[in-house]
Amino acid sequence: MMNIKEAASRLGISARAIRFYEEKGLILPVKQSSNGYRTYTENDIWRLQTIAALREIGMSLQDITHALGEIDQGNQQRLEEYLELQQAVMYAQWIELKRMMDTTQRMIDLNRQDGPLDVSHLHDLADSARRLREARQNWHDRWNYDTQAAIHDQRVQAVYSASTTKTGGGEQGSITERPHISRDKATSDDVAQLQNKDYNISEQHADGSPYSETLTETKRIAAGTPLPFYLYHNYDEALEQTTHWISPAIGEKGLDIGTGTGNLAGKLLQHGADMTAIDQSREMLRRCRTKYPEMHVKLGNFLALPFTDHSFDFVVSSFAFHHLSPDQQGLALQEMQRVLTSRGRIGLTDLMFVDAAHREFYIRQAEATGHEEQLRALRERHFPLLGELCGWLEQQGYVTKHVRHNELLHTLLAVPLR
């Protein structure tokens, strides 16, 4: 037993700090009945050491309170989640600091240029930095995936099965009944088709099976029957295609961003990859851990990947990228590059528009048919433009290829040329 002065001396903290933690209810030392002085047991000292350690890594008092509660209950996994969350916060701060340093260096370089300084350039750099900072900070999970985790796999498979077994009369769902134009096949005629709203399409699925359809938008609108929107149509096909294209070597290190319950990461794990899966939903990750106990699972997000530079041989993501705004998508691609090795490859499977004309047609059709599911999806999500994604990656030194699984769902592979 020791008094507050002795406890403070042993721990290397001030008596004032100890009293502060007492006021917050983090420790409850025993008071002597004779004089009311507090005495501290070895358990109190251990608890204060734990508090000091968690404060040292920047954890808030509220999170420390929750973390201590998990320690008291022996819940190691929950404690790990709090530590991972704090680590993710620190990585986000580190990435933001790096960005600020880069912006400052660019300002210095501008100032060193010959001739009069155009201060407007400094203002532009500052505005750009502010916009990117806000893009990092403004993402939130409006879909509350924690509550969806328990039924996620059943929901995916139920929707997938329904959308692949119905045939004829347009029952395959609206997502498969609009134009499919591959980027490597797009021509001015394709743009004209979008404008004329009349399509004759004959292509193949990823597995080589034929895909044929004839569509006239005017007839579809005249029918006046909105068709269901299947977010996960061709889900398994798309994950298999991603796995096939990534084709991991035994022991290659891979990262799956926005993993959900780990369906894509699990396929790559089965092919011999050393997989790490991250997600912002604790409940999704718990399901993932249960399904794949050998997988590395971590709390994290696209915009501040909690890993050091050059950590992975490949990065993949499926059905998650469209939750980011366009600015955030650009930041996410930069983060993928940061954690990849020099030969690291990127595999994205998601709903995407081919180009702006395709998006415009899709929106017009949804509005004309009064298709609320599609309109809500367009409001809540940010389906990227495939052409722009490929263009950005190619500017960064990647060669790209892609395949379409249905009107919106594509798998994109990017491999560095170097």
C-alpha positions in Angstrom: 0.0 0.0 0.0 1.3 3.5 -0.8 0.1 7.1 -0.6 -0.5 9.4 -3.6 3.0 10.9 -3.4 4.6 7.5 -3.4 2.3 6.3 -6.3 3.1 9.4 -8.3 6.9 8.9 -7.8 6.8 5.3 -8.8 4.8 6.0 -11.9 6.6 9.1 -13.0 3.4 11.1 -13.2 2.0 14.0 -11.1 -0.3 13.6 -8.1 -2.6 16.0 -9.9 -2.9 13.6 -12.8 -3.8 10.8 -10.4 -6.5 12.9 -8.8 -7.8 13.8 -12.3 -8.2 10.1 -13.2 -9.9 9.5 -9.9 -12.4 12.3 -10.6 -13.2 10.6 -14.0 -13.8 7.3 -12.2 -10.9 5.5 -13.9 -9.5 4.4 -10.5 -11.1 4.0 -7.1 -8.5 3.9 -4.4 -9.5 3.0 -0.9 -9.7 5.8 1.7 -8.4 5.2 5.2 -11.1 5.4 7.8 -8.9 7.1 10.3 -7.8 10.1 8.2 -9.5 9.9 4.9 -6.2 9.6 3.0 -6.2 7.6 -0.2 -4.1 4.4 -0.4 -3.1 2.7 -3.6 -2.7 -1.0 -4.0 -0.6 -2.8 -6.6 -3.8 -3.2 -8.7 -4.3 0.5 -8.6 -0.7 1.1 -9.7 -1.2 -1.4 -12.6 -4.4 0.4 -13.6 -2.7 3.8 -13.5 0.1 2.4 -15.7 -2.5 1.1 -18.2 -4.2 4.5 -18.3 -0.9 6.3 -18.8 0.1 3.8 -21.6 -3.2 4.4 -23.4 -2.9 8.2 -22.9 0.6 8.0 -24.4 -0.8 6.7 -27.7 -3.4 9.5 -27.7 -6.5 7.6 -26.7 -9.4 9.7 -25.4 -10.6 9.3 -21.8 -13.9 8.0 -23.1 -12.2 5.2 -25.1 -9.9 4.5 -22.1 -13.0 4.0 -19.9 -14.4 1.5 -22.4 -11.0 -0.2 -22.9 -10.6 -0.6 -19.1 -14.1 -2.1 -18.9 -13.1 -4.7 -21.6 -9.9 -5.5 -19.6 -11.9 -6.0 -16.4 -14.1 -8.4 -18.3 -11.1 -10.2 -19.9 -12.4 -9.3 -23.4 -9.1 -9.4 -25.3 -10.7 -9.0 -28.7 -12.6 -5.9 -27.8 -9.5 -4.3 -26.3 -7.6 -5.1 -29.5 -10.4 -3.3 -31.4 -9.9 -0.2 -29.4 -6.2 -0.3 -29.9 -6.6 -0.8 -33.6 -9.0 2.1 -33.8 -6.5 4.3 -32.1 -3.8 3.1 -34.5 -6.0 4.0 -37.4 -6.5 7.5 -36.0 -2.7 7.9 -35.7 -2.1 6.7 -39.3 -4.7 9.2 -40.4 -2.9 12.0 -38.6 0.5 10.8 -40.0 -0.9 10.8 -43.5 -2.4 14.2 -43.1 1.0 15.5 -41.7 2.8 14.0 -44.7 0.3 15.8 -47.0 0.9 19.1 -45.2 4.6 18.7 -45.5 4.3 18.0 -49.3 2.1 21.1 -49.7 4.6 23.2 -47.8 7.5 21.9 -49.9 5.5 22.8 -53.1 5.0 26.3 -51.7 8.7 26.6 -51.0 9.5 25.4 -54.6 7.1 28.0 -56.0 8.7 30.7 -53.9 12.2 29.8 -55.3 11.1 30.2 -58.9 12.6 33.0 -60.9 10.4 36.1 -61.5 7.8 37.7 -59.3 5.8 35.3 -57.0 2.2 34.8 -58.0 0.6 34.5 -54.6 -2.6 33.1 -56.1 -0.6 29.8 -56.7 -0.1 29.6 -52.9 -3.9 30.2 -52.4 -4.7 27.4 -54.9 -2.4 25.0 -53.1 -4.0 25.8 -49.8 -7.5 25.4 -51.2 -6.6 22.1 -52.7 -5.1 20.9 -49.4 -8.2 22.0 -47.5 -10.5 20.2 -49.9 -8.5 17.0 -49.6 -8.4 17.2 -45.8 -12.1 17.6 -45.7 -12.5 14.7 -48.1 -10.6 12.5 -45.6 -12.6 13.7 -42.6 -16.1 13.7 -44.1 -16.7 10.0 -44.8 -19.2 8.2 -42.5 -21.0 4.9 -42.6 -24.6 6.1 -43.5 -25.6 2.4 -44.1 -24.7 1.2 -40.6 -23.0 -2.0 -41.7 -22.6 -3.1 -38.1 -26.3 -3.9 -38.0 -26.2 -5.7 -41.4 -23.2 -7.9 -40.5 -25.3 -10.8 -39.1 -27.3 -11.3 -42.3 -24.8 -9.9 -44.9 -23.8 -13.3 -46.4 -27.3 -14.6 -46.5 -28.5 -11.3 -48.1 -25.8 -11.4 -50.7 -26.5 -15.0 -51.7 -30.2 -14.6 -51.6 -30.1 -11.6 -53.9 -27.5 -13.2 -56.1 -29.5 -16.5 -56.4 -32.7 -14.6 -57.2 -31.1 -12.4 -59.8 -29.4 -15.4 -61.6 -32.2 -17.8 -61.6 -35.0 -15.6 -63.0 -35.1 -15.6 -66.8 -37.3 -14.1 -69.5 -39.6 -11.1 -69.6 -37.0 -8.8 -68.1 -37.1 -10.7 -64.8 -33.3 -10.8 -64.5 -33.5 -7.3 -63.0 -32.8 -3.9 -64.2 -29.1 -4.1 -63.6 -28.6 -6.6 -66.5 -30.9 -5.0 -69.0 -29.0 -1.9 -70.1 -26.1 -1.3 -72.4 -22.7 -3.0 -71.8 -19.9 -1.1 -73.5 -16.3 -2.1 -72.7 -13.8 0.6 -72.6 -11.5 -1.2 -75.0 -14.3 -1.5 -77.4 -15.9 2.0 -77.0 -16.2 4.0 -80.2 -18.0 7.1 -81.4 -20.8 4.8 -82.5 -21.2 3.7 -78.9 -21.7 7.3 -77.8 -24.2 7.8 -80.6 -26.0 4.7 -79.4 -26.2 6.2 -75.9 -27.6 9.4 -77.3 -30.1 7.5 -79.5 -31.1 5.2 -76.6 -31.2 2.1 -78.8 -28.9 -0.9 -78.3 -28.1 -4.2 -79.8 -25.6 -6.0 -77.6 -23.8 -9.3 -78.0 -20.9 -10.0 -75.7 -19.6 -12.6 -73.2 -19.6 -13.0 -69.5 -16.2 -13.4 -67.7 -16.6 -17.2 -67.9 -17.0 -17.0 -71.7 -20.7 -17.8 -71.8 -22.7 -15.6 -74.3 -24.5 -12.5 -73.2 -27.0 -11.2 -75.7 -29.8 -8.7 -75.4 -31.8 -6.2 -77.5 -33.0 -3.0 -75.8 -34.9 0.1 -76.8 -35.3 2.6 -74.0 -38.5 4.0 -75.4 -40.2 0.6 -75.2 -38.9 0.1 -71.7 -40.3 3.4 -70.5 -43.6 2.7 -72.3 -44.0 -0.6 -70.4 -44.0 1.5 -67.2 -42.9 -1.4 -65.0 -39.8 -0.6 -62.8 -37.5 -3.6 -62.4 -35.7 -4.6 -59.2 -32.2 -3.2 -58.6 -29.8 -6.0 -57.8 -26.7 -4.7 -56.1 -25.0 -8.1 -56.0 -26.0 -9.6 -59.3 -23.1 -11.7 -60.6 -21.5 -11.4 -57.2 -19.7 -14.8 -57.2 -18.7 -14.5 -60.8 -17.1 -11.1 -60.1 -15.2 -12.4 -57.0 -13.9 -15.4 -58.9 -12.7 -13.1 -61.7 -10.8 -10.9 -59.3 -9.2 -14.0 -57.7 -8.3 -15.4 -61.1 -6.7 -12.1 -62.3 -4.8 -11.5 -59.1 -3.6 -15.1 -59.1 -1.6 -14.8 -56.0 1.7 -16.8 -55.5 2.0 -18.8 -52.4 2.8 -16.5 -49.5 2.2 -13.2 -51.4 0.9 -10.5 -49.1 -2.5 -9.2 -50.0 -4.8 -6.5 -48.6 -8.6 -6.5 -49.0 -10.1 -3.1 -48.2 -13.7 -2.9 -47.1 -13.7 -6.7 -46.7 -17.1 -7.0 -45.1 -17.3 -10.6 -43.9 -14.2 -11.5 -46.0 -15.7 -13.3 -49.0 -13.1 -12.0 -51.5 -10.2 -12.2 -49.0 -11.2 -15.7 -48.2 -11.0 -16.8 -51.9 -7.5 -15.3 -52.1 -6.5 -16.9 -48.8 -7.6 -20.3 -50.2 -5.2 -19.7 -53.2 -2.3 -19.4 -50.8 -2.1 -15.6 -50.2 -1.1 -14.2 -46.9 -4.3 -12.0 -46.5 -5.0 -9.0 -44.4 -8.6 -7.7 -44.4 -9.7 -4.3 -43.1 -13.1 -2.7 -42.6 -14.6 0.1 -40.6 -17.4 -2.2 -39.2 -16.4 -4.1 -36.1 -19.3 -6.5 -36.5 -18.3 -7.3 -40.1 -14.8 -8.0 -39.0 -16.1 -10.3 -36.2 -17.9 -12.4 -38.8 -14.8 -12.4 -40.9 -12.6 -13.6 -38.0 -15.1 -16.4 -37.3 -15.1 -17.5 -41.0 -11.3 -17.2 -41.5 -9.5 -17.4 -38.1 -6.1 -17.6 -39.9 -6.6 -14.2 -41.7 -5.2 -11.0 -40.4 -8.1 -8.7 -39.6 -7.9 -5.0 -38.7 -10.1 -2.0 -38.3 -9.3 0.6 -41.0 -10.6 2.4 -44.0 -9.6 3.4 -47.6 -8.5 6.9 -46.7 -5.9 6.1 -44.1 -4.7 2.5 -44.4 -3.1 1.5 -41.1 0.1 0.1 -42.7 3.6 1.3 -43.5 4.6 2.0 -47.1 5.3 -0.9 -49.5 3.6 -3.6 -47.2 1.6 -5.6 -49.8 2.1 -7.4 -53.1 -1.5 -6.7 -54.1 -4.6 -4.7 -53.0 -8.2 -5.7 -53.8 -11.6 -4.3 -53.0 -15.1 -5.4 -53.9 -18.4 -3.6 -53.6 -16.9 -1.0 -51.4 -15.2 1.7 -53.5 -18.5 3.3 -54.5 -19.1 4.3 -50.9 -16.5 7.0 -51.4 -17.1 10.4 -52.9 -15.1 11.2 -56.1 -12.5 13.2 -54.1 -12.2 10.4 -51.6 -11.8 7.8 -54.4 -8.7 9.7 -55.6 -7.3 9.7 -52.1 -8.0 6.0 -51.8 -6.1 5.2 -55.0 -3.1 7.1 -53.6 -3.3 5.1 -50.4 -3.4 1.9 -52.3 -0.2 3.0 -54.2 1.5 3.9 -50.9 1.1 0.5 -49.3 2.0 -1.5 -52.5 5.4 -2.7 -53.4 6.9 -1.4 -56.7 5.4 -4.4 -58.5 2.1 -4.4 -56.6 -1.1 -4.8 -58.5 -4.6 -3.5 -57.8 -7.9 -5.4 -58.3 -11.2 -3.5 -58.1 -14.6 -5.1 -58.4 -17.5 -2.7 -58.2 -20.4 -1.1 -59.8 -19.1 1.5 -62.3 -20.3 3.6 -65.2 -18.4 3.2 -68.4 -18.2 7.0 -68.9 -20.2 10.2 -68.3 -22.6 9.4 -71.2 -23.4 6.0 -69.7 -24.1 7.6 -66.4 -26.3 10.3 -67.9 -28.4 7.7 -69.8 -28.7 5.6 -66.6 -30.0 8.5 -64.6 -32.5 9.6 -67.4 -33.8 6.1 -67.6 -34.2 5.7 -63.8 -36.0 9.1 -63.7 -38.3 8.3 -66.6 -39.4 4.9 -65.2 -39.7 6.3 -61.7 -37.4 3.6 -60.4 -36.9 4.6 -56.8 -34.4 1.9 -55.9 -32.0 3.0 -58.7 -32.5 6.7 -57.9 -31.8 6.1 -54.2 -28.6 4.1 -55.1 -27.5 7.0 -57.3 -28.1 9.5 -54.5 -26.3 7.4 -51.8 -23.4 6.0 -53.7 -20.8 7.3 -56.1 -20.3 4.8 -58.8 -17.0 5.7 -60.4 -16.4 6.1 -64.2 -14.4 3.2 -65.5 -12.7 5.2 -68.2 -11.5 7.8 -65.6 -10.2 5.1 -63.3 -8.3 3.4 -66.0 -6.9 6.8 -67.2 -5.7 7.7 -63.7 -4.0 4.4 -63.2 -2.4 4.5 -66.6 -1.0 7.9 -65.9 0.6 6.4 -62.7 2.4 3.8 -64.8 -0.1 0.9 -64.7 -1.4 -1.2 -67.6 -5.1 -1.9 -67.1 -7.7 -4.4 -68.2 -11.3 -5.0 -67.3 -14.3 -7.2 -67.8 -18.0 -6.5 -67.4 -20.2 -8.9 -65.5 -23.4 -6.9 -66.0 -24.3 -3.4 -67.0 -22.7 -1.7 -64.0 -20.5 -4.4 -62.4 -16.9 -4.5 -63.6 -13.7 -6.1 -62.5 -10.6 -3.9 -63.1 -7.0 -5.1 -62.9 -4.0 -2.7 -62.8 -0.5 -4.0 -63.1 2.6 -1.6 -63.0 4.7 -1.5 -66.1 8.0 -1.2 -64.2 
